[in-house]
Amino acid sequence: MSRVYNFSAGPAVLPEEVLKAAAEEMLDYQGSGMSVMEMSHRSKVYDGIIKTAEQDLRDLMKIPDNYKVLFLQGGASQQFAMIPMNLMKNKVADYIVTGQWAKKAWQEASKYGKANKIASSEDKTFSYIPDCSDLPISDDADYVYICENNTIYGTKYKELPNTKGKTLVADVSSCFLSEPVDVEKYGVIYGGVQKNIGPAGVVIVIIREDLITEDVLEGTPTMLQYKTHADADSLYNTPPAYGIYICGKVFQWLKKMGGLEAMKKHNEEKAKILYDFLDGSKLFKGTVVPKDRSLMNVPFITGDAELDAKFVKEAEAAGFVNLKGHRSVGGMRASIYNAMPKEGVEKLVDFMKKFEEENA
Ligand SMILES: *Cc1c(COP(=O)(O)O)cnc(C)c1O
């Protein structure tokens, strides 16, 4: 067996310890005589798994009691529709467009009501976060929407927008559990788990209880109503049971690692190694305005598409995989999520130094 350093943006690297534990429990989960994949989601043993996972997430994020935690399906993309269908009471919402995912969410919301694009960074290929201190928030906006960490472009809000009292909704798919958050500043926090938490197929929605109502857009399917899942503690129908089990294991791993403060420190150290190298390099350069740099996704270029391709190819041969940038931007991107060890980043930088010398 040999494992590579996987810099994929998602699905992405998971803690080796978690994968090993899951392998050990594959045939017989804690004396149940079966795999978690094979058990009823209504069984007592599975109830223990999902309840423990929720409690561990609540502990990690210090989620207040007036917020529900939902484990849903359909990926982050399904939330692009669920959010307007459930929250657009006035049929108005304000969107800040800082990348492809925010843009898709904005376009989807436009199907259900008036979705205003109140700020954007598209003018400079989404390489920065716009000033959000005094935006033209609509008086009747049901919510203000952001994508907090832009996976493709490598930007992150270092300060949340001033929503002027409106409910903040945030897609945190690629920065979920990477640092502490103040949940009370949000109405909804959601993310697909395949970036930083677990296997694709699970999306976690943390939603303030007063936002969960029966007053949804006419025709909203039962399965797309938050109330359906909140009332049933995420067990309205068969949940993505195995995926939730792995998420639970990652939550336990995060607790063991010292929680989100410790993760933030670990992530800052890792990102600094890479950004410091990029800032001093003659060959490589980062593409994001320094103050808006993500700790999770680090895009960089040489400025020469052929050299970029050569780098990606040679890196792969050396065991550093999935470094190719998103097809919409080109270049390279190293995603260095929670489970990427510091050693992986150090070795990548050593490899980049060597490549720089050889291609000077
Ligand atoms: C990956 C990603 C998505 C899309 O996730 P799916 O689960 O594939 O729908 C949405 N938003 C962000 C920020 C992402 O990184």
The ligand as an SDF file (V2000), in Angstrom:
LIG
                    3D

 15 15  0  0  0  0  0  0  0  0999 V2000
  -17.7560   21.8390   -4.1730 C   0  0  0  0  0  0  0  0  0  0  0  0
  -18.5730   23.0190   -3.8270 C   0  0  0  0  0  0  0  0  0  0  0  0
  -19.9320   23.0870   -4.1220 C   0  0  0  0  0  0  0  0  0  0  0  0
  -20.6670   22.0050   -4.8690 C   0  0  0  0  0  0  0  0  0  0  0  0
  -20.7920   20.8880   -4.0940 O   0  0  0  0  0  0  0  0  0  0  0  0
  -21.6570   19.6350   -4.5800 P   0  0  0  0  0  0  0  0  0  0  0  0
  -21.7500   18.8410   -3.3120 O   0  0  0  0  0  0  0  0  0  0  0  0
  -20.8940   18.9580   -5.6580 O   0  0  0  0  0  0  0  0  0  0  0  0
  -22.9770   20.1200   -5.0440 O   0  0  0  0  0  0  0  0  0  0  0  0
  -20.6250   24.2080   -3.7150 C   0  0  0  0  0  0  0  0  0  0  0  0
  -20.0300   25.1890   -3.0530 N   0  0  0  0  0  0  0  0  0  0  0  0
  -18.7120   25.1690   -2.7570 C   0  0  0  0  0  0  0  0  0  0  0  0
  -18.0900   26.2970   -2.0220 C   0  0  0  0  0  0  0  0  0  0  0  0
  -17.9420   24.0760   -3.1330 C   0  0  0  0  0  0  0  0  0  0  0  0
  -16.6390   24.0560   -2.8470 O   0  0  0  0  0  0  0  0  0  0  0  0
  1  2  1  0
  2  3  1  0
  2 14  2  0
  3  4  1  0
  3 10  2  0
  4  5  1  0
  5  6  1  0
  6  7  2  0
  6  8  1  0
  6  9  1  0
 10 11  1  0
 11 12  2  0
 12 13  1  0
 12 14  1  0
 14 15  1  0
M  END
$$$$
